[in-house]
Amino acid sequence: MKWRAIAGGSSMRNWGDEYVVYNPLSGDSHLLGLAGGQILLKLQQAPLDSKALMEQLATDWQFDSEQDAIAQIDALLTDLGALALIERA
């Protein structure tokens, strides 16, 4: 299943390993870690599923296994969805 950034977009600022994200639709600001910020940036470019995200992020992230990577990415996608920053495409 593919995910995409919410239409209307959010604005992001990066400081080292942290991202501050403002969602103009909800008026909420969020502090994301490096992984969440990188995933959100990728989804702002194009809708992707967990496997495609893993393949794109594999050079920057260290995973024990493909199954572990997809589980971590799925958890982050669920968290970003709960914050109303992404939605299912």
C-alpha positions in Angstrom: 0.0 0.0 0.0 1.3 3.4 -1.0 1.4 6.5 1.2 1.7 10.2 0.2 2.1 13.5 1.9 -1.1 15.2 2.8 -2.4 17.6 0.1 -1.9 21.2 1.0 1.6 20.3 2.2 3.5 20.9 5.4 6.5 23.1 5.8 9.6 21.6 7.2 12.8 22.9 8.8 15.8 20.7 9.5 18.4 21.1 12.3 20.8 18.2 12.3 18.9 15.1 13.1 15.6 16.7 13.8 12.8 18.1 11.7 10.2 20.7 12.8 7.1 20.2 10.6 4.2 22.7 10.5 0.9 21.4 9.1 -1.2 24.4 7.9 -4.3 22.3 7.6 -4.4 21.4 11.3 -2.3 24.3 12.7 -0.1 21.8 14.5 3.7 21.7 14.7 5.6 18.5 15.2 9.1 17.5 16.1 10.3 14.5 14.1 13.5 12.5 14.3 15.8 11.9 11.4 14.0 8.8 10.1 10.5 10.4 10.2 11.8 13.5 8.5 13.5 11.6 5.7 10.4 9.5 5.1 8.2 12.6 5.0 10.5 14.3 2.5 10.4 11.2 0.2 6.6 11.1 0.4 6.4 14.8 -0.6 8.2 13.8 -3.8 6.0 10.9 -4.7 3.7 8.2 -3.2 5.7 5.2 -2.1 5.1 1.9 -0.2 7.2 0.5 2.6 9.5 -1.6 0.3 10.2 1.4 -2.0 11.0 3.6 1.0 13.3 0.9 2.3 15.1 0.7 -1.0 15.6 4.4 -1.2 16.7 4.8 2.4 18.9 1.7 2.6 22.1 3.6 1.7 21.6 5.9 4.7 20.1 3.5 7.2 21.4 0.3 8.7 18.9 -2.5 8.9 19.4 -6.0 10.3 17.1 -7.5 7.7 14.6 -6.5 5.1 11.8 -7.7 7.4 13.1 -5.5 10.2 13.4 -2.5 7.9 9.9 -2.8 6.6 8.6 -3.2 10.2 10.4 0.0 11.3 9.2 1.9 8.3 5.6 0.7 8.7 5.7 1.9 12.4 6.9 5.3 11.3 4.3 5.5 8.5 1.6 4.7 11.1 2.9 7.5 13.4 3.1 10.0 10.6 -0.5 9.1 9.6 -1.7 9.6 13.1 -0.2 13.1 13.0 -2.1 13.8 9.8 1.1 14.4 7.9 0.6 11.6 5.4 -2.3 9.5 4.0 -2.8 6.3 2.1 -2.6 7.0 -1.6 
